[in-house]
Amino acid sequence: MPEKASDVLVVGGGVIGLSVAYYCAHAGLSVTVLERGEIGQESSWAGAGIIPAGRGDTARSAYAKLLGTSSQMFPQLSAELLDETGIDNGYLRCGGLELGFDQADAHALRSAAGHYIKEGIAWEPMTLQQARELEPALSGPFQLAYHIPGMAQVRNPWQLKALTAACAKRNVRMVTGAQVREFTQDGDRITGVRSADQSFAAGVIVLTAGAWSGEILQSLGVLLPVKPIRGQIALLNCDPPLLHRVIMMGKEYFVPRADGRVLIGSTEEDVGFDKRTTLAGIRGLLDMAISTAPALATAQLERTWAGLRPGSPDSKPFIGPVPGYRGILVAAGHYRAGLQLSPVTGLIVTQVITDRPLCVPIEAFRVDRPTAVLADKIESPLAH
């Protein structure tokens, strides 16, 4: 027999699912979160936590508005989580540098600069000498540099810990080891889900299972083109600290932490649900690191890992109702921007459920939108 129904049942306990639970609970809804493994231990934990500079109020495209609104939410959310739980998520407005190494990079950066100007985002073109004065460890063969003072970072594990604690204080129920096998329904209304040994009922189901979301939704005959894209990361320990700002190089990056550690990322590999790190993948990251900042060669290689990003055909998330059914929403396919987009996604889903005005229109992110072949490049060069 299903247990007492929750107002909202969140399927997936990563940063998107926890953010949905957090905002729904703040709206006074009863929430249950189901996670197939352990809370926050898939791609949410594995990411680098880069928060790009953005402004939702001046953004031109739907995706830029989503990203900008979420970036602007982080300072307040971080303060709220600290106040509610005593847990610091590591939010730091550290600024960043974007580097270009060839003509393709230069074109992408100049295009980004056009967006920054139109949207009123602070940026500063720099000579190579100026960039190296700002970050003396850099000495690689880059040709173009932009300084983005509004770039920030969050420590992914700390954000997950803070959200989990805040949800617990709001009486959100967390159920781990619960792999959803099928949905229960009454006509076209989804009323709950079944795992191997339990049934769960709810007024609204929110599917936030990341790379597994497409498989779960198949049982309803709905195609959700989300697939896992492996990203490998290396963690270096530098003493003394060598870098102080986020360094972006296309899809690769350095994220320096305040304690001297530096995240080096990341690969993009279409290898299914394989989370193993590889010699080739990690070697490529380390070679890139040493060529760009040779002083990193003396750093300790502390750890390597990989996560499975939920990739979508156009690199944008799916947010909104499932076509043909009532009582079920999707928030998945955030690709490289899951943590970045988690606050705005959680708020939007809550606004949909409570029938409140949306902070960002979601037509561009609907489940049944036309999608192209998986893009080689993400719309925002900062979406990592």
C-alpha positions as CSV (number, residue, x, y, z in Angstrom):
1,M,0.0,0.0,0.0
2,P,1.3,3.5,-0.8
3,E,2.2,5.6,2.2
4,K,0.5,8.9,2.9
5,A,0.7,11.1,-0.1
6,S,3.1,14.1,-0.1
7,D,2.2,17.3,-1.9
8,V,5.4,16.9,-4.0
9,L,7.4,13.8,-4.8
10,V,10.9,14.6,-6.1
11,V,12.5,11.7,-8.0
12,G,16.2,12.3,-7.9
13,G,18.3,13.6,-5.0
14,G,21.0,15.7,-6.7
15,V,21.4,19.5,-6.5
16,I,18.4,20.0,-8.8
17,G,16.1,17.7,-6.8
18,L,17.3,19.2,-3.5
19,S,16.7,22.7,-4.8
20,V,13.2,21.8,-5.9
21,A,12.6,20.3,-2.5
22,Y,14.0,23.3,-0.7
23,Y,11.9,25.9,-2.5
24,C,8.7,23.7,-2.4
25,A,9.2,23.2,1.4
26,H,9.6,27.0,1.8
27,A,6.3,27.4,0.0
28,G,4.6,25.3,2.7
29,L,4.4,22.0,0.7
30,S,5.1,18.6,2.1
31,V,7.9,17.0,0.1
32,T,9.5,13.5,-0.3
33,V,12.7,13.0,-2.2
34,L,13.6,9.6,-3.7
35,E,17.2,8.9,-4.6
36,R,18.4,5.7,-6.3
37,G,21.8,5.9,-4.6
38,E,22.9,8.3,-2.0
39,I,21.9,12.0,-1.8
40,G,24.0,14.2,-4.1
41,Q,26.6,11.7,-5.0
42,E,26.3,11.7,-8.8
43,S,27.2,14.6,-11.1
44,S,26.1,17.2,-8.5
45,W,29.0,16.2,-6.2
46,A,31.5,15.9,-9.0
47,G,31.2,19.4,-10.5
48,A,33.5,22.4,-10.1
49,G,30.9,24.9,-8.9
50,I,31.6,27.8,-11.3
51,I,29.0,30.5,-11.1
52,P,29.2,32.8,-14.2
53,A,28.5,36.5,-14.1
54,G,25.0,37.1,-15.4
55,R,22.0,39.4,-15.2
56,G,18.5,37.9,-15.7
57,D,16.9,41.4,-16.0
58,T,19.0,42.4,-19.1
59,A,19.6,39.0,-20.7
60,R,18.4,38.6,-24.3
61,S,18.0,34.9,-24.9
62,A,15.9,32.5,-22.8
63,Y,18.9,30.5,-21.7
64,A,20.9,33.6,-20.7
65,K,18.0,34.8,-18.7
66,L,17.8,31.5,-16.9
67,L,21.5,31.5,-16.2
68,G,21.7,35.1,-15.2
69,T,18.7,34.9,-12.9
70,S,20.2,31.9,-11.2
71,S,23.6,33.6,-10.8
72,Q,22.0,36.6,-9.2
73,M,20.1,34.3,-6.7
74,F,23.3,32.7,-5.3
75,P,24.4,35.4,-2.8
76,Q,21.0,35.5,-1.1
77,L,20.5,31.7,-1.2
78,S,24.0,31.2,0.2
79,A,23.3,33.6,3.1
80,E,19.9,32.0,3.8
81,L,21.4,28.5,3.9
82,L,24.1,29.7,6.2
83,D,21.6,31.3,8.5
84,E,19.3,28.3,8.5
85,T,21.9,25.6,8.9
86,G,25.1,27.1,10.0
87,I,26.8,25.5,6.9
88,D,28.9,27.7,4.6
89,N,28.5,26.6,1.0
90,G,31.8,28.3,0.0
91,Y,30.2,30.9,-2.2
92,L,32.9,33.3,-3.3
93,R,32.9,36.1,-5.8
94,C,36.5,35.5,-6.9
95,G,36.3,36.9,-10.4
96,G,37.7,35.0,-13.4
97,L,39.8,35.1,-16.6
98,E,38.7,33.8,-19.9
99,L,41.6,32.8,-22.2
100,G,41.7,32.2,-25.9
101,F,44.4,30.2,-27.6
102,D,43.5,30.2,-31.3
103,Q,41.2,31.9,-33.8
104,A,38.2,29.8,-32.8
105,D,38.6,30.7,-29.2
106,A,39.1,34.4,-30.1
107,H,35.8,34.4,-32.1
108,A,33.9,32.8,-29.2
109,L,35.3,35.3,-26.7
110,R,34.5,38.2,-28.9
111,S,31.0,36.9,-29.3
112,A,30.7,36.6,-25.5
113,A,32.0,40.1,-25.1
114,G,29.1,41.3,-27.3
115,H,26.6,39.7,-24.9
116,Y,28.4,41.2,-21.9
117,I,28.1,44.7,-23.4
118,K,24.4,44.3,-24.3
119,E,23.5,42.8,-20.9
120,G,25.6,45.2,-18.8
121,I,27.9,42.5,-17.4
122,A,31.3,43.9,-16.2
123,W,34.2,42.7,-18.3
124,E,37.7,44.0,-19.2
125,P,39.8,43.0,-22.2
126,M,43.4,42.5,-21.1
127,T,46.8,42.3,-22.7
128,L,48.7,39.1,-22.1
129,Q,51.0,41.0,-19.8
130,Q,48.1,42.3,-17.8
131,A,46.5,38.9,-17.4
132,R,49.9,37.5,-16.2
133,E,50.2,40.3,-13.7
134,L,46.7,39.4,-12.4
135,E,47.6,35.7,-12.3
136,P,51.4,35.3,-12.3
137,A,51.3,31.5,-12.6
138,L,49.9,31.8,-16.1
139,S,52.5,31.7,-18.9
140,G,50.9,29.5,-21.6
141,P,50.5,30.4,-25.2
142,F,47.1,32.2,-25.0
143,Q,46.4,35.0,-27.4
144,L,43.4,36.8,-25.8
145,A,42.3,37.4,-22.2
146,Y,39.1,38.8,-20.7
147,H,38.7,39.7,-17.0
148,I,35.2,39.0,-15.6
149,P,35.1,40.3,-12.1
150,G,31.6,39.0,-11.4
151,M,32.4,35.4,-11.8
152,A,32.0,33.3,-8.6
153,Q,32.3,29.8,-7.2
154,V,30.6,27.4,-4.8
155,R,31.9,24.3,-3.2
156,N,29.6,21.6,-4.6
157,P,29.7,19.1,-1.7
158,W,29.1,22.0,0.8
159,Q,26.1,23.3,-1.2
160,L,24.7,19.8,-1.2
161,K,25.3,19.4,2.6
162,A,23.6,22.8,3.2
163,L,20.6,22.0,1.0
164,T,20.2,18.6,2.7
165,A,20.3,20.1,6.2
166,A,17.9,22.9,5.2
167,C,15.4,20.4,3.7
168,A,15.6,18.3,6.9
169,K,14.7,21.4,8.9
170,R,11.7,21.9,6.7
171,N,10.7,18.2,7.3
172,V,11.5,17.1,3.8
173,R,11.6,13.3,3.8
174,M,14.7,11.7,2.1
175,V,14.5,8.1,0.9
176,T,17.7,6.6,-0.4
177,G,18.2,3.4,-2.3
178,A,14.8,3.9,-4.0
179,Q,15.1,3.2,-7.7
180,V,11.8,4.1,-9.4
181,R,10.6,1.3,-11.7
182,E,7.2,2.6,-12.8
183,F,4.6,5.3,-12.4
184,T,1.1,4.8,-11.0
185,Q,-1.6,6.7,-12.7
186,D,-5.4,7.4,-12.8
187,G,-6.1,8.0,-16.5
188,D,-3.8,10.7,-17.7
189,R,-2.9,11.8,-14.1
190,I,0.3,10.5,-12.6
191,T,-0.5,9.7,-8.9
192,G,2.8,8.2,-7.7
193,V,5.7,5.9,-8.3
194,R,6.8,2.3,-7.4
195,S,10.2,1.1,-6.4
196,A,11.2,-2.5,-5.9
197,D,9.5,-2.7,-2.5
198,Q,7.6,0.5,-1.9
199,S,4.9,2.7,-3.4
200,F,4.8,6.5,-3.0
201,A,1.9,8.8,-3.8
202,A,1.9,12.5,-4.3
203,G,-0.1,15.4,-5.7
204,V,2.7,16.3,-8.1
205,I,5.7,14.2,-9.3
206,V,8.9,16.1,-10.2
207,L,11.5,14.1,-12.2
208,T,15.0,15.4,-11.4
209,A,17.0,12.2,-12.0
210,G,19.7,13.7,-14.1
211,A,21.2,11.4,-16.7
212,W,18.7,8.6,-15.7
213,S,15.6,10.8,-16.3
214,G,15.1,9.6,-19.9
215,E,15.1,5.9,-18.9
216,I,12.6,6.5,-16.1
217,L,10.2,8.4,-18.4
218,Q,10.3,5.7,-21.1
219,S,7.7,3.7,-19.1
220,L,5.2,6.4,-20.0
221,G,6.0,6.3,-23.7
222,V,7.6,9.8,-23.5
223,L,10.9,10.5,-25.2
224,L,13.2,12.6,-23.1
225,P,16.5,12.8,-25.0
226,V,18.8,13.0,-21.9
227,K,22.0,10.9,-21.9
228,P,25.1,10.7,-19.7
229,I,28.2,12.6,-20.7
230,R,31.2,11.7,-18.6
231,G,33.4,14.5,-17.2
232,Q,36.7,13.8,-15.6
233,I,38.3,16.1,-13.1
234,A,41.7,16.2,-11.3
235,L,42.3,17.9,-7.9
236,L,45.7,19.5,-7.2
237,N,47.0,20.7,-3.9
238,C,49.2,23.7,-4.2
239,D,51.3,25.1,-1.3
240,P,51.5,28.0,-1.4
241,P,48.3,28.8,-3.5
242,L,49.2,29.5,-7.1
243,L,45.9,30.8,-8.6
244,H,43.2,33.1,-7.1
245,R,40.6,33.4,-9.9
246,V,38.6,31.0,-12.0
247,I,40.4,30.5,-15.3
248,M,38.3,29.5,-18.3
249,M,39.7,28.0,-21.5
250,G,36.8,27.0,-23.6
251,K,35.4,23.9,-22.0
252,E,38.5,23.4,-19.7
253,Y,39.1,25.4,-16.5
254,F,41.0,25.9,-13.3
255,V,39.0,26.5,-10.2
256,P,41.2,27.6,-7.3
257,R,39.9,27.1,-3.8
258,A,40.8,29.3,-0.8
259,D,42.8,26.4,0.8
260,G,45.2,26.2,-2.2
261,R,43.6,23.3,-4.0
262,V,42.8,23.7,-7.7
263,L,40.2,21.8,-9.7
264,I,41.3,21.0,-13.2
265,G,38.5,20.1,-15.6
266,S,37.0,18.7,-17.6
267,T,36.5,16.1,-20.3
268,E,33.4,15.5,-22.3
269,E,32.9,11.8,-23.2
270,D,29.9,9.9,-24.6
271,V,30.6,6.6,-22.9
272,G,27.3,5.7,-21.4
273,F,26.9,5.2,-17.6
274,D,30.7,4.6,-17.1
275,K,32.1,6.8,-14.3
276,R,35.6,5.4,-14.3
277,T,38.5,7.8,-14.8
278,T,41.0,7.0,-17.6
279,L,44.7,7.6,-18.0
280,A,44.1,9.4,-21.3
281,G,41.5,11.7,-19.8
282,I,43.4,12.7,-16.7
283,R,46.7,13.0,-18.6
284,G,45.0,15.4,-21.1
285,L,43.8,17.6,-18.3
286,L,47.2,17.6,-16.6
287,D,49.1,18.3,-19.8
288,M,46.7,21.3,-20.4
289,A,47.3,22.5,-16.9
290,I,51.1,22.4,-17.1
291,S,51.2,24.0,-20.5
292,T,49.0,26.9,-19.3
293,A,50.4,27.3,-15.8
294,P,53.8,25.5,-15.6
295,A,54.1,26.1,-11.9
296,L,51.3,23.6,-11.3
297,A,53.8,20.9,-12.3
298,T,55.1,20.8,-8.7
299,A,51.6,20.5,-7.2
300,Q,50.4,17.3,-5.5
301,L,47.9,15.3,-7.5
302,E,45.5,14.7,-4.7
303,R,42.6,13.0,-6.3
304,T,40.8,12.3,-9.6
305,W,37.1,11.5,-10.3
306,A,34.4,11.6,-12.9
307,G,30.7,12.5,-13.0
308,L,27.9,11.9,-15.5
309,R,26.4,15.1,-16.8
310,P,22.8,14.9,-18.1
311,G,23.3,16.0,-21.7
312,S,20.5,17.2,-23.9
313,P,20.5,17.6,-27.7
314,D,20.7,21.4,-27.6
315,S,22.6,21.6,-24.3
316,K,19.7,23.2,-22.5
317,P,17.6,21.8,-19.7
318,F,14.1,20.4,-19.9
319,I,11.8,22.2,-17.4
320,G,8.1,21.9,-17.3
321,P,5.1,19.5,-17.6
322,V,5.3,16.2,-19.3
323,P,3.2,16.3,-22.5
324,G,0.1,14.2,-22.4
325,Y,0.0,13.7,-18.6
326,R,-1.1,15.7,-15.6
327,G,0.6,15.7,-12.2
328,I,4.2,15.3,-13.5
329,L,7.0,17.8,-14.2
330,V,10.5,17.4,-15.4
331,A,13.6,19.3,-14.4
332,A,16.5,17.5,-16.1
333,G,19.2,17.8,-18.8
334,H,21.1,20.7,-17.3
335,Y,24.3,19.3,-18.8
336,R,27.3,21.3,-17.5
337,A,25.3,23.9,-15.7
338,G,23.4,21.8,-13.1
339,L,24.7,23.6,-10.0
340,Q,24.6,27.0,-11.7
341,L,21.0,26.6,-12.6
342,S,19.8,24.8,-9.5
343,P,18.4,27.8,-7.6
344,V,16.3,29.2,-10.5
345,T,15.2,25.7,-11.5
346,G,14.0,24.9,-7.9
347,L,12.1,28.3,-7.8
348,I,10.5,27.9,-11.2
349,V,9.3,24.4,-10.5
350,T,7.8,25.6,-7.2
351,Q,6.1,28.5,-9.0
352,V,4.6,26.1,-11.5
353,I,3.3,23.8,-8.8
354,T,1.8,26.7,-6.7
355,D,0.5,28.5,-9.8
356,R,2.5,31.6,-9.2
357,P,4.0,33.9,-11.9
358,L,7.3,32.5,-13.3
359,C,10.5,34.4,-12.6
360,V,11.7,33.2,-16.1
361,P,9.5,32.0,-19.0
362,I,10.1,28.3,-19.7
363,E,8.6,27.9,-23.2
364,A,12.2,27.4,-24.6
365,F,12.8,24.6,-22.1
366,R,9.6,22.6,-22.7
367,V,9.9,18.8,-22.9
368,D,8.4,18.6,-26.5
369,R,10.5,21.4,-28.0
370,P,12.3,20.7,-31.3
371,T,15.8,19.7,-30.6
372,A,18.9,19.3,-32.8
373,V,21.8,16.8,-32.7
374,L,23.8,17.1,-29.5
375,A,25.8,20.3,-29.9
376,D,29.5,20.5,-29.8
377,K,29.4,23.8,-28.0
378,I,27.2,25.1,-25.2
379,E,25.3,28.3,-25.8
380,S,27.1,30.0,-22.9
381,P,30.9,29.6,-22.9
382,L,30.8,29.8,-19.1
383,A,28.4,26.9,-18.6
384,H,30.6,24.4,-16.8
